[in-house]
Amino acid sequence: MSRTRDVVVLPLAAGELERACAVLGLAFAGNPSTLVNVRGDHTRAERTMRRVVRVAKLARPYSRVLVAHLDDEIVGVLNAAPWPRCQMGVVDTLRTAPGLVRALRWALPRAARMTSARARHDPHEPHWHLGPIGVHPDHQGRGVGSALLSSFLAEVDAEDAAAFLETDVERNEVLYQRFGFHTVTREEILGVDTRFMWRTPRRRS
């Protein structure tokens, strides 16, 4: 458990999945990559993200999910998965395909292109792949994201492991740099400037 001010960070508990997905849906409703897949429709972006993260991220058996609590409310979520399980294999793809088709509908081809382009940047060496990381819009800028990162990266450092993530928001790039990530490459994917960031194991840095 990690505590920053009034924010308490804990592993996702039984019964919290839907609330965690709802927070990520709201957090990413205005995200450039989410919006480009649904052609700028914020309402659809929120709904789509909420459904997609449930199927393809938080409910996966390999995911490690932390949630930030403020009183009894979930205000932030961090998902991570270990390489090579961070990318879906054939079995995972077949298992999640029906749910992703229902969640994305006509946005599926664009989302598939984006996912494929991002996957090409995934390092072929052991690491934790972070994402999505999101904070409820009403609580952004209050240290919730920092509390989630501090808690999870403490676990990463205890394992002497590397970490990797992608972001398409400039202010988030600055935040991640404060936690030891550096941008190793970037690519414009479907018109969205995406940065790929790496964090060297602390004992080797």
C-alpha positions as a Markdown table, in Angstrom:
| # | Residue | x | y | z |
|---|---|---|---|---|
| 1 | Met | 0.0 | 0.0 | 0.0 |
| 2 | Ser | 1.2 | 3.5 | -0.8 |
| 3 | Arg | -0.2 | 6.8 | 0.6 |
| 4 | Thr | 0.3 | 10.3 | -0.7 |
| 5 | Arg | -1.5 | 13.0 | 1.2 |
| 6 | Asp | -5.1 | 11.7 | 1.2 |
| 7 | Val | -4.6 | 9.4 | -1.8 |
| 8 | Val | -4.2 | 5.7 | -1.0 |
| 9 | Val | -2.9 | 3.4 | -3.7 |
| 10 | Leu | -3.9 | -0.3 | -3.5 |
| 11 | Pro | -4.1 | -3.3 | -5.9 |
| 12 | Leu | -7.4 | -3.6 | -7.7 |
| 13 | Ala | -9.8 | -5.4 | -5.4 |
| 14 | Ala | -12.6 | -7.8 | -6.3 |
| 15 | Gly | -15.7 | -5.8 | -7.3 |
| 16 | Glu | -13.8 | -2.7 | -8.4 |
| 17 | Leu | -13.3 | -3.5 | -12.0 |
| 18 | Glu | -16.3 | -1.6 | -13.4 |
| 19 | Arg | -15.5 | 1.5 | -11.4 |
| 20 | Ala | -11.8 | 1.4 | -12.5 |
| 21 | Cys | -12.9 | 1.1 | -16.2 |
| 22 | Ala | -15.3 | 4.0 | -15.8 |
| 23 | Val | -12.5 | 6.2 | -14.4 |
| 24 | Leu | -10.2 | 5.3 | -17.4 |
| 25 | Gly | -13.1 | 6.0 | -19.8 |
| 26 | Leu | -13.5 | 9.5 | -18.4 |
| 27 | Ala | -9.8 | 10.1 | -18.2 |
| 28 | Phe | -9.2 | 9.2 | -21.9 |
| 29 | Ala | -12.3 | 10.7 | -23.4 |
| 30 | Gly | -10.3 | 13.7 | -24.6 |
| 31 | Asn | -7.1 | 11.8 | -25.4 |
| 32 | Pro | -5.8 | 12.3 | -29.0 |
| 33 | Ser | -5.4 | 8.6 | -29.7 |
| 34 | Thr | -8.9 | 7.8 | -28.4 |
| 35 | Leu | -10.5 | 10.6 | -30.3 |
| 36 | Val | -8.9 | 9.8 | -33.6 |
| 37 | Asn | -10.3 | 6.3 | -33.5 |
| 38 | Val | -13.9 | 7.6 | -33.0 |
| 39 | Arg | -13.5 | 10.6 | -35.3 |
| 40 | Gly | -13.7 | 13.2 | -32.5 |
| 41 | Asp | -16.8 | 12.0 | -30.7 |
| 42 | His | -16.1 | 12.6 | -27.0 |
| 43 | Thr | -19.1 | 10.7 | -25.8 |
| 44 | Arg | -18.2 | 7.7 | -27.9 |
| 45 | Ala | -14.6 | 8.0 | -26.9 |
| 46 | Glu | -15.5 | 7.7 | -23.2 |
| 47 | Arg | -17.8 | 4.7 | -23.8 |
| 48 | Thr | -15.4 | 3.0 | -26.1 |
| 49 | Met | -12.4 | 3.4 | -23.9 |
| 50 | Arg | -14.3 | 2.1 | -20.9 |
| 51 | Arg | -15.3 | -1.1 | -22.7 |
| 52 | Val | -11.9 | -1.6 | -24.4 |
| 53 | Val | -9.8 | -1.4 | -21.2 |
| 54 | Arg | -12.1 | -3.9 | -19.5 |
| 55 | Val | -11.6 | -6.5 | -22.3 |
| 56 | Ala | -8.0 | -5.8 | -23.4 |
| 57 | Lys | -6.3 | -4.5 | -20.3 |
| 58 | Leu | -7.6 | -4.7 | -16.7 |
| 59 | Ala | -9.3 | -8.1 | -16.9 |
| 60 | Arg | -6.3 | -9.8 | -18.5 |
| 61 | Pro | -4.7 | -12.5 | -16.3 |
| 62 | Tyr | -1.2 | -11.0 | -16.7 |
| 63 | Ser | -2.2 | -7.4 | -15.8 |
| 64 | Arg | -1.1 | -5.8 | -12.5 |
| 65 | Val | -3.6 | -3.0 | -11.7 |
| 66 | Leu | -3.3 | -0.4 | -9.0 |
| 67 | Val | -6.1 | 2.0 | -8.1 |
| 68 | Ala | -5.9 | 5.3 | -6.3 |
| 69 | His | -8.6 | 5.9 | -3.6 |
| 70 | Leu | -9.7 | 9.2 | -2.3 |
| 71 | Asp | -12.0 | 8.5 | 0.6 |
| 72 | Asp | -14.2 | 5.7 | -0.8 |
| 73 | Glu | -13.9 | 6.9 | -4.4 |
| 74 | Ile | -11.5 | 5.5 | -7.1 |
| 75 | Val | -9.9 | 8.5 | -8.7 |
| 76 | Gly | -7.0 | 6.9 | -10.6 |
| 77 | Val | -5.9 | 3.7 | -12.2 |
| 78 | Leu | -2.6 | 2.3 | -13.4 |
| 79 | Asn | -2.4 | -0.9 | -15.5 |
| 80 | Ala | 0.9 | -2.7 | -16.3 |
| 81 | Ala | 1.8 | -6.1 | -17.8 |
| 82 | Pro | 5.2 | -7.9 | -18.1 |
| 83 | Trp | 6.9 | -8.5 | -21.4 |
| 84 | Pro | 6.2 | -10.5 | -23.5 |
| 85 | Arg | 2.7 | -10.8 | -22.1 |
| 86 | Cys | 2.1 | -7.0 | -22.6 |
| 87 | Gln | 1.4 | -7.8 | -26.3 |
| 88 | Met | -1.5 | -10.1 | -27.0 |
| 89 | Gly | -0.7 | -13.5 | -28.5 |
| 90 | Val | -2.9 | -15.7 | -30.6 |
| 91 | Val | -4.9 | -17.1 | -27.7 |
| 92 | Asp | -5.4 | -13.7 | -26.1 |
| 93 | Thr | -6.4 | -12.2 | -29.4 |
| 94 | Leu | -9.0 | -14.9 | -30.1 |
| 95 | Arg | -10.4 | -14.6 | -26.5 |
| 96 | Thr | -10.8 | -10.8 | -26.6 |
| 97 | Ala | -11.9 | -10.5 | -30.3 |
| 98 | Pro | -15.7 | -10.7 | -29.7 |
| 99 | Gly | -15.5 | -8.1 | -26.9 |
| 100 | Leu | -13.3 | -5.7 | -28.9 |
| 101 | Val | -15.6 | -6.0 | -31.9 |
| 102 | Arg | -18.6 | -5.1 | -29.7 |
| 103 | Ala | -16.7 | -2.2 | -28.0 |
| 104 | Leu | -15.1 | -0.7 | -31.1 |
| 105 | Arg | -17.6 | -1.5 | -33.9 |
| 106 | Trp | -16.7 | 0.6 | -36.9 |
| 107 | Ala | -13.7 | 2.1 | -35.1 |
| 108 | Leu | -12.0 | -1.4 | -35.0 |
| 109 | Pro | -9.9 | -1.0 | -38.2 |
| 110 | Arg | -8.4 | 2.3 | -37.1 |
| 111 | Ala | -7.8 | 1.0 | -33.6 |
| 112 | Ala | -6.1 | -2.2 | -35.0 |
| 113 | Arg | -3.8 | -0.1 | -37.1 |
| 114 | Met | -2.9 | 2.1 | -34.1 |
| 115 | Thr | -2.3 | -0.9 | -31.9 |
| 116 | Ser | -0.1 | -2.6 | -34.5 |
| 117 | Ala | 2.0 | 0.5 | -35.1 |
| 118 | Arg | 2.5 | 0.9 | -31.3 |
| 119 | Ala | 3.4 | -2.7 | -30.9 |
| 120 | Arg | 6.3 | -2.4 | -33.3 |
| 121 | His | 8.0 | -0.1 | -30.8 |
| 122 | Asp | 7.7 | -2.5 | -27.9 |
| 123 | Pro | 11.3 | -3.4 | -26.8 |
| 124 | His | 12.3 | -7.1 | -27.2 |
| 125 | Glu | 13.8 | -7.4 | -23.7 |
| 126 | Pro | 12.3 | -7.9 | -20.3 |
| 127 | His | 10.3 | -4.9 | -18.9 |
| 128 | Trp | 7.0 | -3.8 | -17.5 |
| 129 | His | 4.8 | -2.1 | -20.0 |
| 130 | Leu | 2.7 | 0.6 | -18.3 |
| 131 | Gly | -0.6 | 1.8 | -19.6 |
| 132 | Pro | -3.2 | 2.9 | -19.5 |
| 133 | Ile | -2.6 | 5.3 | -16.6 |
| 134 | Gly | -5.5 | 7.6 | -16.0 |
| 135 | Val | -6.9 | 10.0 | -13.4 |
| 136 | His | -10.6 | 11.1 | -13.1 |
| 137 | Pro | -10.9 | 14.6 | -14.7 |
| 138 | Asp | -12.2 | 16.1 | -11.5 |
| 139 | His | -8.9 | 15.0 | -9.7 |
| 140 | Gln | -6.2 | 15.7 | -12.3 |
| 141 | Gly | -3.3 | 17.9 | -11.3 |
| 142 | Arg | -3.6 | 16.9 | -7.6 |
| 143 | Gly | -0.8 | 14.3 | -7.5 |
| 144 | Val | -2.9 | 11.2 | -8.1 |
| 145 | Gly | -0.9 | 10.1 | -11.2 |
| 146 | Ser | 2.3 | 10.7 | -9.3 |
| 147 | Ala | 1.1 | 8.6 | -6.4 |
| 148 | Leu | 0.2 | 5.7 | -8.8 |
| 149 | Leu | 3.6 | 5.9 | -10.5 |
| 150 | Ser | 5.5 | 6.2 | -7.3 |
| 151 | Ser | 3.8 | 3.1 | -5.9 |
| 152 | Phe | 4.2 | 0.9 | -9.0 |
| 153 | Leu | 7.8 | 2.0 | -9.8 |
| 154 | Ala | 8.8 | 1.1 | -6.3 |
| 155 | Glu | 7.8 | -2.4 | -7.1 |
| 156 | Val | 9.6 | -2.2 | -10.4 |
| 157 | Asp | 12.8 | -1.1 | -8.7 |
| 158 | Ala | 12.5 | -3.8 | -6.1 |
| 159 | Glu | 12.6 | -6.3 | -9.1 |
| 160 | Asp | 15.5 | -4.5 | -10.7 |
| 161 | Ala | 13.3 | -4.3 | -13.8 |
| 162 | Ala | 12.9 | -1.9 | -16.7 |
| 163 | Ala | 9.7 | -0.1 | -17.7 |
| 164 | Phe | 8.2 | 1.2 | -20.9 |
| 165 | Leu | 5.2 | 3.2 | -21.9 |
| 166 | Glu | 3.8 | 5.4 | -24.7 |
| 167 | Thr | 2.1 | 8.7 | -24.5 |
| 168 | Asp | 0.6 | 11.2 | -26.9 |
| 169 | Val | 0.2 | 14.0 | -24.4 |
| 170 | Glu | 3.1 | 16.4 | -24.0 |
| 171 | Arg | 2.4 | 17.2 | -20.3 |
| 172 | Asn | 2.4 | 13.5 | -19.5 |
| 173 | Glu | 5.8 | 13.2 | -21.2 |
| 174 | Val | 7.2 | 15.8 | -18.8 |
| 175 | Leu | 5.6 | 13.9 | -15.8 |
| 176 | Tyr | 7.1 | 10.6 | -16.9 |
| 177 | Gln | 10.5 | 12.2 | -17.3 |
| 178 | Arg | 10.4 | 13.2 | -13.6 |
| 179 | Phe | 10.1 | 9.5 | -12.8 |
| 180 | Gly | 13.1 | 8.5 | -14.8 |
| 181 | Phe | 11.6 | 7.7 | -18.3 |
| 182 | His | 13.2 | 9.1 | -21.4 |
| 183 | Thr | 11.8 | 9.3 | -24.9 |
| 184 | Val | 13.6 | 6.7 | -27.1 |
| 185 | Thr | 11.6 | 7.2 | -30.3 |
| 186 | Arg | 8.4 | 8.8 | -31.6 |
| 187 | Glu | 6.0 | 8.2 | -34.5 |
| 188 | Glu | 3.0 | 10.0 | -35.9 |
| 189 | Ile | 0.3 | 7.3 | -35.9 |
| 190 | Leu | -3.0 | 8.2 | -37.6 |
| 191 | Gly | -1.9 | 11.8 | -37.3 |
| 192 | Val | -1.2 | 11.5 | -33.5 |
| 193 | Asp | 2.3 | 12.3 | -32.3 |
| 194 | Thr | 3.2 | 9.3 | -30.1 |
| 195 | Arg | 6.2 | 9.2 | -27.8 |
| 196 | Phe | 7.7 | 5.9 | -26.6 |
| 197 | Met | 9.5 | 6.1 | -23.3 |
| 198 | Trp | 11.9 | 3.8 | -21.5 |
| 199 | Arg | 13.1 | 3.6 | -17.9 |
| 200 | Thr | 16.3 | 1.8 | -17.2 |
| 201 | Pro | 16.5 | -0.4 | -14.1 |
| 202 | Arg | 17.6 | 1.8 | -11.3 |
| 203 | Arg | 20.4 | -0.4 | -10.1 |
| 204 | Arg | 21.9 | -0.3 | -13.6 |
| 205 | Ser | 21.3 | 3.4 | -14.3 |
